Amino acid sequence: MTINADTVVARGKHLIYFNNQGANAAWTTRTHATFPNKGVEDFYSCQLNTNAANGLGLGFNASIENVGAKYINFQDQKTALAKADTVKVLASGGFSGCIFQLWRDPDGHAWGAHVYKGTDGCADINQQAKARGWTLLYSLDTKGKGAAGREIFVVAVVGDKNADVIAMRIHNGKSEKLVDWHTVYNWQQEHIAAIK
């Protein structure tokens, strides 16, 4: 099944989740060469589960087989990154004040970022990234967008021409509110950042 933005929004209402299933072989973590002080590639390769919730939900199950997505982890006081290279779906959850960003690197690849933001600071890579030729395509600060017992779950679907970023407020595994749905048109050429 092809996953697009409409699919993510529709299925998120029934169930959307990440499960590492103890699949450590699917986990990648290494210092990012471009951002050695603040950036780390930290993600799980995932199989997309479209059988969740009786075929109505969407799951991101850590796996080294049939990989269709990457789930970006949280890193304390760092920016965790994953590249949309062999996969075109990037996801990250557990947001309660951190920032999700979508970047384009100088080689034309899209990167998702879970940027740490807490009372002790922010692991912002903006200045370093821009100085190295990266282009910010989208940014969402999740502070104040959640609620007690809720988290923000973000999915970026990177197409050949456009990239959609969907942010949902999740309660008991289901989207109870669409926080944002932004389309970056012609993302491979886009130069205007969408800051939310």
N, CA, C and O of each residue as an XYZ file, in Angstrom:
784
protein
N       0.840     -1.188      0.000
C       0.000      0.000      0.000
C       0.883      1.249      0.000
O       1.859      1.339      0.745
N       0.526      2.185     -0.832
C       1.234      3.455     -0.863
C       0.710      4.346      0.256
O      -0.498      4.506      0.434
N       1.641      4.916      1.000
C       1.257      5.810      2.106
C       1.394      7.248      1.619
O       2.467      7.669      1.188
N       0.298      7.993      1.694
C       0.342      9.421      1.382
C      -0.261     10.190      2.556
O      -0.676      9.595      3.551
N      -0.306     11.494      2.433
C      -0.780     12.322      3.542
C      -2.225     12.007      3.906
O      -2.556     11.944      5.090
N      -3.086     11.810      2.925
C      -4.489     11.481      3.198
C      -4.597     10.182      3.989
O      -5.403     10.071      4.914
N      -3.774      9.197      3.616
C      -3.772      7.913      4.309
C      -3.368      8.089      5.765
O      -3.999      7.522      6.658
N      -2.318      8.873      6.011
C      -1.838      9.098      7.379
C      -2.932      9.739      8.233
O      -3.182      9.295      9.354
N      -3.576     10.765      7.716
C      -4.621     11.469      8.474
C      -5.797     10.536      8.762
O      -6.285     10.480      9.891
N      -6.249      9.807      7.748
C      -7.404      8.914      7.915
C      -7.095      7.774      8.884
O      -7.909      7.467      9.755
N      -5.939      7.151      8.740
C      -5.586      6.012      9.587
C      -5.230      6.449     11.012
O      -5.453      5.702     11.965
N      -4.678      7.654     11.156
C      -4.328      8.147     12.480
C      -5.521      8.271     13.407
O      -5.366      8.202     14.626
N      -6.706      8.454     12.851
C      -7.918      8.569     13.675
C      -8.274      7.243     14.337
O      -8.955      7.221     15.362
N      -7.815      6.138     13.754
C      -8.122      4.808     14.287
C      -7.007      4.290     15.189
O      -7.269      3.748     16.263
N      -5.748      4.462     14.741
C      -4.596      4.037     15.540
C      -3.328      4.428     14.790
O      -3.207      4.184     13.589
N      -2.393      5.031     15.501
C      -1.079      5.312     14.933
C      -0.060      5.138     16.048
O      -0.246      5.645     17.155
N       1.025      4.414     15.749
C       1.970      4.096     16.808
C       3.333      3.731     16.240
O       3.492      3.488     15.043
N       4.325      3.701     17.154
C       5.645      3.142     16.877
C       5.902      2.054     17.895
O       5.583      2.209     19.074
N       6.486      0.937     17.439
C       6.841     -0.162     18.331
C       8.215     -0.667     17.920
O       8.395     -1.140     16.798
N       9.193     -0.567     18.829
C      10.530     -1.028     18.464
C      10.650     -2.545     18.518
O      11.616     -3.105     18.001
N       9.684     -3.217     19.136
C       9.608     -4.682     19.166
C      10.914     -5.336     19.608
O      11.142     -6.514     19.333
N      11.773     -4.576     20.291
C      13.063     -5.120     20.702
C      13.993     -5.402     19.537
O      14.962     -6.150     19.668
N      13.691     -4.799     18.399
C      14.461     -5.064     17.173
C      15.662     -4.133     17.086
O      15.676     -3.208     16.274
N      16.669     -4.374     17.921
C      17.829     -3.495     17.946
C      18.635     -3.522     16.655
O      19.378     -2.580     16.378
N      18.507     -4.569     15.868
C      19.205     -4.614     14.581
C      18.669     -3.548     13.630
O      19.350     -3.161     12.681
N      17.445     -3.072     13.884
C      16.836     -2.048     13.036
C      17.181     -0.638     13.493
O      16.777      0.339     12.863
N      17.928     -0.532     14.588
C      18.245      0.766     15.191
C      19.587      1.269     14.679
O      20.575      0.536     14.666
N      19.607      2.529     14.258
C      20.837      3.192     13.830
C      21.072      4.383     14.739
O      20.170      5.193     14.955
N      22.263      4.492     15.266
C      22.625      5.681     16.041
C      24.106      5.963     15.821
O      24.962      5.111     16.059
N      24.384      7.172     15.365
C      25.769      7.599     15.126
C      25.797      9.123     15.064
O      24.815      9.767     14.694
N      26.948      9.680     15.437
C      27.117     11.126     15.372
C      26.992     11.568     13.921
O      27.541     10.933     13.020
N      26.267     12.661     13.700
C      26.115     13.190     12.342
C      27.347     14.019     12.002
O      27.697     14.945     12.734
N      27.994     13.694     10.908
C      29.253     14.352     10.542
C      29.114     15.863     10.370
O      30.044     16.607     10.680
N      27.968     16.322      9.882
C      27.770     17.754      9.660
C      27.560     18.511     10.961
O      27.913     19.686     11.060
N      26.989     17.846     11.960
C      26.660     18.492     13.235
C      27.227     17.676     14.401
O      26.457     17.160     15.212
N      28.543     17.547     14.503
C      29.124     16.651     15.509
C      28.801     17.016     16.952
O      28.809     16.138     17.815
N      28.519     18.278     17.240
C      28.237     18.682     18.619
C      26.778     18.538     19.013
O      26.464     18.278     20.175
N      25.884     18.708     18.043
C      24.454     18.709     18.369
C      23.646     17.643     17.646
O      22.546     17.308     18.085
N      24.162     17.104     16.554
C      23.362     16.211     15.730
C      23.761     14.759     15.818
O      24.943     14.423     15.887
N      22.754     13.902     15.814
C      22.999     12.466     15.799
C      21.946     11.803     14.921
O      20.753     12.079     15.050
N      22.396     10.932     14.032
C      21.435     10.120     13.289
C      20.962      9.054     14.262
O      21.745      8.207     14.692
N      19.693      9.096     14.605
C      19.149      8.168     15.588
C      17.729      7.814     15.168
O      16.799      8.601     15.343
N      17.582      6.619     14.613
C      16.275      6.212     14.094
C      16.170      4.691     14.050
O      17.166      3.970     14.121
N      14.944      4.238     13.933
C      14.650      2.833     13.659
C      14.154      2.713     12.226
O      13.302      3.489     11.794
N      14.678      1.752     11.498
C      14.087      1.382     10.214
C      12.799      0.641     10.554
O      12.767     -0.176     11.475
N      11.739      0.932      9.807
C      10.428      0.386     10.157
C       9.705     -0.227      8.965
O       9.843      0.191      7.815
N       8.934     -1.232      9.312
C       7.969     -1.803      8.396
C       6.645     -1.104      8.695
O       6.283     -0.932      9.859
N       5.933     -0.707      7.666
C       4.634     -0.058      7.875
C       3.567     -1.124      8.074
O       3.418     -2.023      7.247
N       2.827     -1.021      9.172
C       1.773     -1.978      9.473
C       0.424     -1.340      9.151
O      -0.070     -0.494      9.895
N      -0.156     -1.754      8.044
C      -1.472     -1.233      7.665
C      -2.593     -2.183      8.092
O      -3.755     -1.968      7.750
N      -2.241     -3.234      8.842
C      -3.252     -4.154      9.377
C      -3.678     -3.756     10.783
O      -4.587     -4.365     11.348
N      -3.033     -2.740     11.356
C      -3.371     -2.296     12.710
C      -4.822     -1.843     12.781
O      -5.364     -1.311     11.812
N      -5.444     -2.057     13.931
C      -6.841     -1.640     14.169
C      -7.762     -2.158     13.066
O      -8.507     -1.402     12.443
N      -7.687     -3.462     12.848
C      -8.532     -4.117     11.842
C      -8.362     -3.527     10.447
O      -9.324     -3.403      9.690
N      -7.135     -3.167     10.121
C      -6.850     -2.647      8.785
C      -7.140     -1.180      8.602
O      -7.083     -0.674      7.481
N      -7.455     -0.473      9.696
C      -7.803      0.945      9.596
C      -6.696      1.853     10.124
O      -6.686      3.044      9.814
N      -5.751      1.314     10.923
C      -4.710      2.119     11.547
C      -3.399      2.079     10.786
O      -3.314      1.537      9.683
N      -2.373      2.667     11.401
C      -1.045      2.705     10.788
C       0.005      2.543     11.886
O       0.063      3.329     12.831
N       0.826      1.517     11.741
C       1.878      1.264     12.701
C       3.249      1.360     12.067
O       3.429      1.058     10.887
N       4.212      1.785     12.866
C       5.612      1.826     12.473
C       6.334      0.802     13.341
O       6.683      1.088     14.487
N       6.559     -0.398     12.791
C       7.176     -1.488     13.532
C       8.642     -1.604     13.136
O       8.960     -1.772     11.959
N       9.537     -1.516     14.120
C      10.967     -1.636     13.842
C      11.245     -2.970     13.164
O      10.780     -4.017     13.613
N      12.009     -2.918     12.079
C      12.275     -4.132     11.314
C      13.424     -3.892     10.351
O      13.667     -2.762      9.926
N      14.128     -4.965     10.009
C      15.156     -4.866      8.969
C      14.646     -5.456      7.659
O      15.374     -5.500      6.668
N      13.398     -5.908      7.656
C      12.778     -6.470      6.458
C      11.624     -5.588      6.010
O      10.922     -5.002      6.833
N      11.434     -5.497      4.697
C      10.335     -4.712      4.124
C      10.267     -3.304      4.709
O       9.198     -2.827      5.089
N      11.421     -2.650      4.775
C      11.498     -1.319      5.370
C      10.793     -0.303      4.479
O      11.079     -0.194      3.287
N       9.854      0.446      5.089
C       9.108      1.440      4.338
C       9.114      2.814      4.978
O       8.535      3.760      4.446
N       9.786      2.920      6.149
C       9.784      4.190      6.873
C      10.943      4.209      7.858
O      11.596      3.193      8.097
N      11.182      5.387      8.424
C      12.131      5.548      9.528
C      11.434      6.306     10.642
O      10.722      7.282     10.407
N      11.659      5.831     11.874
C      11.111      6.499     13.051
C      12.261      7.182     13.780
O      13.194      6.516     14.231
N      12.199      8.501     13.899
C      13.264      9.294     14.525
C      13.064      9.304     16.035
O      11.991      9.648     16.532
N      14.114      8.922     16.756
C      14.058      8.863     18.216
C      14.259     10.240     18.838
O      14.661     11.191     18.168
N      13.973     10.324     20.124
C      14.296     11.494     20.941
C      15.717     11.325     21.457
O      16.097     10.232     21.877
N      16.499     12.386     21.430
C      17.846     12.396     22.000
C      17.941     13.572     22.967
O      17.690     14.717     22.590
N      18.298     13.288     24.196
C      18.414     14.350     25.196
C      19.514     15.332     24.809
O      20.663     14.941     24.603
N      19.154     16.610     24.714
C      20.065     17.714     24.407
C      20.766     17.567     23.055
O      21.880     18.058     22.873
N      20.115     16.896     22.119
C      20.653     16.715     20.762
C      19.522     16.877     19.753
O      18.345     16.907     20.111
N      19.907     16.981     18.490
C      18.952     16.896     17.401
C      19.120     15.527     16.772
O      20.192     15.195     16.265
N      18.056     14.730     16.807
C      18.073     13.406     16.181
C      17.579     13.546     14.748
O      16.585     14.223     14.487
N      18.284     12.896     13.819
C      18.006     13.061     12.395
C      17.844     11.723     11.685
O      18.393     10.707     12.111
N      17.077     11.743     10.591
C      16.969     10.595      9.693
C      16.764     11.111      8.281
O      16.034     12.077      8.057
N      17.418     10.453      7.330
C      17.354     10.871      5.928
C      16.307     10.055      5.170
O      16.203      8.840      5.337
N      15.533     10.752      4.332
C      14.586     10.080      3.440
C      15.356      9.691      2.181
O      15.365     10.422      1.190
N      15.990      8.547      2.237
C      16.765      8.088      1.085
C      16.083      6.883      0.453
O      15.414      7.018     -0.571
N      16.241      5.717      1.046
C      15.575      4.522      0.524
C      14.115      4.469      0.937
O      13.344      3.682      0.387
N      13.728      5.291      1.892
C      12.325      5.388      2.312
C      11.861      6.830      2.124
O      12.671      7.756      2.094
N      10.574      7.002      2.000
C      10.021      8.342      1.796
C       9.061      8.757      2.899
O       8.384      9.779      2.794
N       9.007      7.950      3.965
C       8.140      8.264      5.100
C       9.007      8.342      6.349
O       9.710      7.392      6.693
N       8.946      9.490      7.023
C       9.674      9.709      8.273
C       8.656     10.024      9.358
O       7.704     10.770      9.126
N       8.855      9.457     10.539
C       7.921      9.705     11.637
C       8.699      9.957     12.917
O       9.850      9.542     13.050
N       8.064     10.637     13.851
C       8.633     10.851     15.173
C       7.496     11.187     16.116
O       6.542     11.865     15.734
N       7.597     10.715     17.343
C       6.524     10.954     18.305
C       7.062     11.345     19.654
O       8.258     11.580     19.826
N       6.153     11.412     20.613
C       6.523     11.766     21.974
C       6.798     13.246     22.165
O       7.377     13.637     23.179
N       6.400     14.074     21.219
C       6.653     15.514     21.329
C       5.774     16.127     22.407
O       4.567     15.892     22.460
N       6.412     16.923     23.269
C       5.657     17.658     24.290
C       6.291     19.028     24.496
O       6.172     19.620     25.569
N       6.957     19.522     23.474
C       7.631     20.818     23.566
C       8.858     20.898     22.693
O       9.407     21.981     22.489
N       9.304     19.752     22.168
C      10.435     19.751     21.235
C       9.965     20.270     19.872
O       8.800     20.627     19.700
N      10.875     20.303     18.924
C      10.602     20.856     17.598
C      10.805     19.774     16.542
O      11.773     19.015     16.601
N       9.893     19.707     15.578
C      10.104     18.848     14.410
C      10.478     19.745     13.238
O       9.855     20.782     13.011
N      11.508     19.332     12.492
C      11.916     20.088     11.307
C      12.121     19.155     10.118
O      12.441     17.976     10.271
N      11.926     19.723      8.932
C      12.241     19.034      7.685
C      13.257     19.894      6.945
O      13.031     21.081      6.710
N      14.382     19.277      6.579
C      15.494     19.966      5.927
C      15.793     19.329      4.577
O      15.432     18.181      4.319
N      16.461     20.101      3.720
C      17.050     19.568      2.480
C      18.545     19.814      2.555
O      18.979     20.946      2.769
N      19.340     18.760      2.379
C      20.794     18.921      2.439
C      21.339     19.380      1.082
O      20.582     19.413      0.112
N      22.611     19.730      0.983
C      23.169     20.228     -0.279
C      23.127     19.209     -1.424
O      23.213     19.585     -2.593
N      22.993     17.919     -1.087
C      22.897     16.882     -2.115
C      21.468     16.626     -2.567
O      21.225     15.768     -3.416
N      20.522     17.369     -2.003
C      19.125     17.243     -2.421
C      18.316     16.202     -1.676
O      17.226     15.847     -2.123
N      18.815     15.697     -0.548
C      18.067     14.730      0.256
C      17.261     15.445      1.342
O      17.696     16.450      1.902
N      16.083     14.903      1.620
C      15.262     15.417      2.713
C      15.647     14.714      4.012
O      15.910     13.511      4.028
N      15.676     15.484      5.100
C      15.993     14.974      6.436
C      14.921     15.420      7.410
O      14.521     16.584      7.408
N      14.454     14.502      8.242
C      13.585     14.847      9.345
C      14.417     15.021     10.594
O      15.437     14.352     10.757
N      13.996     15.917     11.487
C      14.757     16.190     12.711
C      13.826     16.337     13.908
O      12.833     17.062     13.853
N      14.161     15.641     14.987
C      13.496     15.806     16.285
C      14.475     16.611     17.132
O      15.462     16.079     17.638
N      14.187     17.895     17.276
C      15.102     18.838     17.932
C      14.749     18.961     19.410
O      13.636     19.349     19.766
N      15.711     18.624     20.263
C      15.498     18.745     21.705
C      15.268     20.211     22.081
O      15.979     21.109     21.633
N      14.243     20.421     22.924
C      13.986     21.745     23.485
C      13.417     21.550     24.881
O      12.340     20.981     25.057
N      14.163     22.034     25.873
C      13.728     21.879     27.251
C      14.041     23.119     28.051
O      14.459     24.135     27.497
N      13.839     23.040     29.354
C      14.098     24.188     30.221
C      15.584     24.525     30.271
O      15.962     25.641     30.629
N      16.428     23.550     29.910
C      17.879     23.766     29.939
C      18.451     24.149     28.575
O      19.669     24.170     28.403
N      17.595     24.449     27.610
C      18.097     24.901     26.314
C      17.482     24.174     25.143
O      16.524     23.414     25.287
N      18.058     24.426     23.970
C      17.561     23.877     22.715
C      18.764     23.430     21.883
O      19.752     24.156     21.770
N      18.675     22.239     21.307
C      19.766     21.708     20.475
C      19.571     22.132     19.024
O      19.653     21.308     18.113
N      19.318     23.390     18.820
C      19.030     23.966     17.511
C      20.244     23.868     16.582
O      21.351     24.254     16.956
N      20.025     23.348     15.364
C      21.112     23.234     14.379
C      20.989     24.267     13.264
O      21.734     24.205     12.286
N      20.066     25.215     13.393
C      19.777     26.166     12.307
C      21.020     26.865     11.762
O      21.261     26.835     10.556
N      21.805     27.488     12.622
C      22.964     28.244     12.135
C      23.985     27.340     11.460
O      24.483     27.657     10.380
N      24.297     26.209     12.098
C      25.253     25.279     11.504
C      24.748     24.750     10.165
O      25.498     24.678      9.191
N      23.466     24.381     10.128
C      22.893     23.795      8.920
C      22.920     24.789      7.759
O      23.352     24.450      6.657
N      22.465     25.997      8.007
C      22.426     27.006      6.942
C      23.831     27.367      6.466
O      24.045     27.616      5.280
N      24.790     27.395      7.399
C      26.177     27.701      7.025
C      26.774     26.597      6.150
O      27.728     26.836      5.409
N      26.214     25.396      6.237
C      26.729     24.271      5.454
C      25.859     23.965      4.237
O      25.990     22.906      3.623
N      24.971     24.898      3.892
C      24.185     24.762      2.669
C      22.888     23.996      2.799
O      22.287     23.634      1.788
N      22.438     23.735      4.025
C      21.158     23.071      4.221
C      20.036     24.108      4.146
O      20.237     25.274      4.484
N      18.857     23.677      3.704
C      17.697     24.559      3.584
C      16.577     24.052      4.479
O      16.168     22.896      4.371
N      16.082     24.905      5.355
C      14.954     24.550      6.209
C      13.676     24.638      5.399
O      13.373     25.677      4.813
N      12.923     23.540      5.369
C      11.681     23.485      4.608
C      10.447     23.634      5.500
O       9.402     24.110      5.056
N      10.583     23.222      6.760
C       9.426     23.227      7.653
C       9.923     23.138      9.087
O      10.920     22.472      9.365
N       9.225     23.812      9.998
C       9.550     23.723     11.420
C       8.271     23.870     12.238
O       7.453     24.752     11.978
N       8.111     22.995     13.229
C       6.951     23.044     14.105
C       7.419     22.924     15.551
O       7.956     21.892     15.954
N       7.212     23.983     16.327
C       7.474     23.965     17.759
C       6.221     23.397     18.425
O       5.139     23.970     18.301
N       6.361     22.279     19.128
C       5.179     21.617     19.686
C       4.788     22.130     21.076
O       3.815     21.652     21.659
N       5.532     23.089     21.601
C       5.186     23.624     22.930
C       3.763     24.181     22.914
O       3.405     24.995     22.063
N       2.963     23.722     23.874
C       1.589     24.203     24.000
C       0.608     23.547     23.050
O      -0.579     23.871     23.079
N       1.065     22.637     22.211
C       0.171     22.012     21.230
C      -0.419     20.692     21.732
O      -1.362     20.159     21.147
N       0.144     20.180     22.809
C      -0.363     18.943     23.390
C      -1.359     19.245     24.497
O      -1.884     20.354     24.596
N      -1.609     18.248     25.323
C      -2.483     18.396     26.484
C      -2.085     17.310     27.466
O      -1.298     16.425     27.130
N      -2.618     17.370     28.665
C      -2.275     16.373     29.678
C      -2.566     14.968     29.154
O      -3.667     14.685     28.681
N      -1.564     14.093     29.246
C      -1.737     12.719     28.788
C      -1.724     12.548     27.288
O      -2.035     11.470     26.782
N      -1.367     13.597     26.569
C      -1.326     13.542     25.111
C       0.094     13.806     24.622
O       0.907     14.386     25.343
N       0.385     13.385     23.415
C       1.663     13.663     22.774
C       1.397     14.094     21.334
O       0.305     13.895     20.802
N       2.398     14.678     20.728
C       2.310     15.028     19.307
C       3.103     13.984     18.526
O       4.245     13.673     18.864
N       2.486     13.455     17.487
C       3.100     12.470     16.602
C       3.159     13.112     15.216
O       2.156     13.620     14.714
N       4.337     13.084     14.607
C       4.538     13.752     13.311
C       4.940     12.721     12.260
O       5.759     11.838     12.516
N       4.351     12.847     11.079
C       4.714     11.999      9.938
C       4.994     12.910      8.751
O       4.184     13.774      8.412
N       6.146     12.709      8.124
C       6.488     13.435      6.891
C       6.497     12.434      5.748
O       7.177     11.410      5.806
N       5.733     12.744      4.712
C       5.682     11.913      3.512
C       6.358     12.707      2.399
O       5.833     13.718      1.933
N       7.532     12.231      1.982
C       8.347     12.951      1.009
C       8.130     12.343     -0.367
O       8.590     11.238     -0.652
N       7.423     13.078     -1.214
C       7.161     12.601     -2.570
C       8.214     13.109     -3.539
O       9.138     13.823     -3.152
N       8.066     12.738     -4.788
C       9.009     13.190     -5.810
C       8.966     14.706     -5.981
O       9.993     15.335     -6.236
N       7.778     15.289     -5.838
C       7.638     16.728     -6.039
C       7.322     17.474     -4.740
O       7.971     18.468     -4.416
N       6.327     16.991     -4.006
C       5.894     17.671     -2.788
C       6.186     16.825     -1.551
O       6.309     15.603     -1.633
N       6.294     17.489     -0.418
C       6.454     16.806      0.869
C       5.347     17.288      1.798
O       5.136     18.490      1.954
N       4.653     16.354      2.406
C       3.596     16.679      3.365
C       4.064     16.351      4.766
O       4.645     15.292      5.003
N       3.811     17.260      5.694
C       4.109     17.026      7.105
C       2.787     17.095      7.860
O       2.077     18.099      7.815
N       2.473     15.998      8.559
C       1.238     15.896      9.310
C       1.586     15.776     10.785
O       2.350     14.891     11.170
N       1.034     16.658     11.617
C       1.248     16.608     13.062
C      -0.103     16.388     13.726
O      -1.058     17.126     13.484
N      -0.167     15.353     14.574
C      -1.416     14.978     15.228
C      -1.240     14.946     16.737
O      -0.183     14.560     17.237
N      -2.272     15.351     17.458
C      -2.273     15.170     18.907
C      -2.884     13.803     19.182
O      -4.000     13.505     18.756
N      -2.125     12.973     19.908
C      -2.506     11.584     20.102
C      -2.958     11.337     21.538
O      -2.323     11.786     22.492
N      -4.063     10.616     21.670
C      -4.562     10.172     22.971
C      -4.977      8.712     22.831
O      -5.777      8.364     21.963
N      -4.425      7.863     23.694
C      -4.700      6.421     23.636
C      -4.449      5.838     22.251
O      -5.192      4.977     21.781
N      -3.388      6.321     21.606
C      -2.985      5.768     20.314
C      -3.742      6.297     19.115
O      -3.467      5.897     17.984
N      -4.698      7.199     19.344
C      -5.510      7.714     18.241
C      -5.353      9.227     18.120
O      -5.183      9.935     19.113
N      -5.417      9.706     16.870
C      -5.365     11.148     16.644
C      -6.692     11.762     17.067
O      -7.749     11.420     16.537
N      -6.616     12.680     18.036
C      -7.833     13.369     18.457
C      -7.900     14.782     17.879
O      -8.940     15.439     17.923
N      -6.757     15.237     17.332
C      -6.743     16.568     16.735
C      -5.608     16.655     15.715
O      -4.487     16.217     15.975
N      -5.913     17.218     14.572
C      -4.901     17.499     13.567
C      -4.285     18.846     13.929
O      -4.929     19.886     13.800
N      -3.027     18.819     14.387
C      -2.347     20.030     14.833
C      -1.863     20.848     13.636
O      -1.950     22.076     13.636
N      -1.357     20.156     12.624
C      -0.899     20.848     11.416
C      -0.805     19.856     10.271
O      -0.508     18.678     10.469
N      -1.063     20.349      9.081
C      -0.875     19.581      7.849
C      -0.331     20.588      6.852
O      -1.066     21.434      6.342
N       0.945     20.491      6.582
C       1.600     21.462      5.720
C       2.218     20.755      4.516
O       2.896     19.737      4.656
N       1.975     21.308      3.347
C       2.585     20.778      2.129
C       3.701     21.711      1.695
O       3.487     22.910      1.510
N       4.899     21.150      1.533
C       6.027     21.886      0.971
C       6.015     21.565     -0.522
O       6.441     20.488     -0.939
N       5.530     22.495     -1.304
C       5.438     22.280     -2.749
C       6.831     22.364     -3.370
O       7.633     23.232     -3.026
N       7.092     21.449     -4.284
C       8.370     21.431     -4.995
C       9.540     21.495     -4.011
O      10.414     22.354     -4.122
N       9.539     20.566     -3.045
C      10.480     20.606     -1.927
C      11.949     20.580     -2.368
O      12.820     21.051     -1.636
N      12.226     20.040     -3.547
C      13.620     19.974     -4.003
C      14.155     21.336     -4.438
O      15.363     21.510     -4.597
N      13.246     22.307     -4.632
C      13.650     23.650     -5.024
C      13.275     24.712     -3.988
O      13.770     25.838     -4.038
N      12.400     24.347     -3.052
C      11.847     25.299     -2.084
C      12.954     25.999     -1.277
O      13.932     25.373     -0.871
N      12.781     27.283     -1.059
C      13.746     28.049     -0.268
C      13.098     28.848      0.851
O      13.789     29.503      1.632
N      11.790     28.798      0.931
C      11.085     29.569      1.960
C      10.699     28.639      3.086
O       9.979     27.666      2.866
N      11.161     28.918      4.273
C      10.868     28.061      5.421
C       9.454     28.321      5.926
O       9.008     29.467      5.989
N       8.763     27.260      6.280
C       7.453     27.374      6.917
C       7.659     27.198      8.410
O       7.952     26.095      8.871
N       7.511     28.257      9.157
C       7.742     28.217     10.594
C       6.387     28.269     11.295
O       5.606     29.195     11.077
N       6.112     27.279     12.131
C       4.824     27.220     12.849
C       5.062     27.368     14.329
O       4.112     27.346     15.112
